Amino acid sequence: MRLVAEHDAPNAVLLTVCNIAGSQFCPAGTKDVLRNIALGTPVTLVRESDNSYDPYAVRVDVDGGKVGYIPGKSGNDENRLLAALLDRGCELTAVVRTKGDPESHIARLVTLGVYIEIP
């Protein structure tokens, strides 16, 4: 894996580094999107408070399309903190921090860095 440079905003604080969960259940072509995404690419975090599987669900989108979720119930609950911050109107940014072997399992293709800017 290769690390990408830290977030370039001077007041950005790293909250968590995590994989993307649930990508195997996303639309066809998701694995190709994750294989081809560049290091440092920003992704969008979308709060799904009405998600029936996980009340703390935070969806990960790339170019408007869902590619998975911040790990929740079966992971380390990274999504609880992020969900709480998003629910309170905090602006979070997430970028592709590392990339795995293109032939690896979809859950290991990309690692995200999630940041908050502190004024």
N, C-alpha and C positions, 0 to 999 in steps of 0.2 A: 504494500500500500504506500501511496505517496501523500504526504501532508500538504495541504494548501496553506498559504499565508493566512495569518489571523485576519479577522474582520478589519476593514480599513477605516471604519469610523473611530475617531479618537476616544469617544466615550462608551464604546461598546464593551459589554461585559459578557463573557461566555457563561451561559447557564448550564448547558449540557451538550454532550456529544453522544449521538445515538444512531442506530441503524433505522431503516424504514421497515415497519412491520406491515404484514397483510398485503404486500404487493402481488402475491400469487393470486389474490382474489380480485384484482383490478382488471380493467379491460385488456383485451389482446393488444400486444405491442408495448405493454408497460416495461417488460424486461429490456426491450430494445431501447426505449427512452432512457432507462437507467444505465445501460451499457454505454450509451453515447453521450451522456451528459458530461459537461466539462467541470473540472475542479473550479471551485469558486462561484459556480452558477447559483444565483439566488433561487430559492423555492418559496412557495406561499404556504403559510400555516393557516388552516381554516378550522375554527371551533365548531364541532358537531354536538351540541348539548342535547339534541334529540336522538342521538345514536342509541338504538335499543340494546346493542351489545356492550357498549362501554359509555357510561355517563360522562367520562372525562375525555372522550375522543377528540383528538386533534388530527385532522386530515392534512396530508402533504400533497400539494399540487405543483405540477411543472407545466408551464405554459397553459394554464387553465384546465389541465386534465389531472385526475386523481392518480397518484402513483403509490399510495399507501397511507400509513398512519404513524404517528409517534408511538413507540411501544407503550403498552398499557398493562392490562391484567396479567399477562403471562411474562412480562418483562420486569423491569425495575421501576415501573410506575413513573417514568419520566413525564408522562402526559399529565399527571395530577397538578404539578407546579405550573406547567405551561397553560393548562386549561384555566387554572385560577387566575393567572396573569391576564390571559386573553379575556376572560369574563369581566375583569376589572378595567378593560380598555387599554391595557398596556400594549405598546407596539413591539412586537418581536420580529427579528429577522433570522432567517435560516439560510445557510449556504452549504453547498457540497464541500465537505472537508477532506474526505478521502474516497478513493475508488479501489475496489477489490479486483481480483482476477475476473475478466469478462465471462469466463466459463463457470464461475462459482455460483452457488445458490443465490437466487434473487434477493434474499434478505441480507446478503453480505456484499452486494455490489456497490453500495453507496453508504457513506457515513455522513451525517449532517452535524454541523455546529449550529447551535441555536443561541442567539444573542439578544440582549436587551440594552438599549442605550440609556445611560444614566446622565441626566443634564448636569 
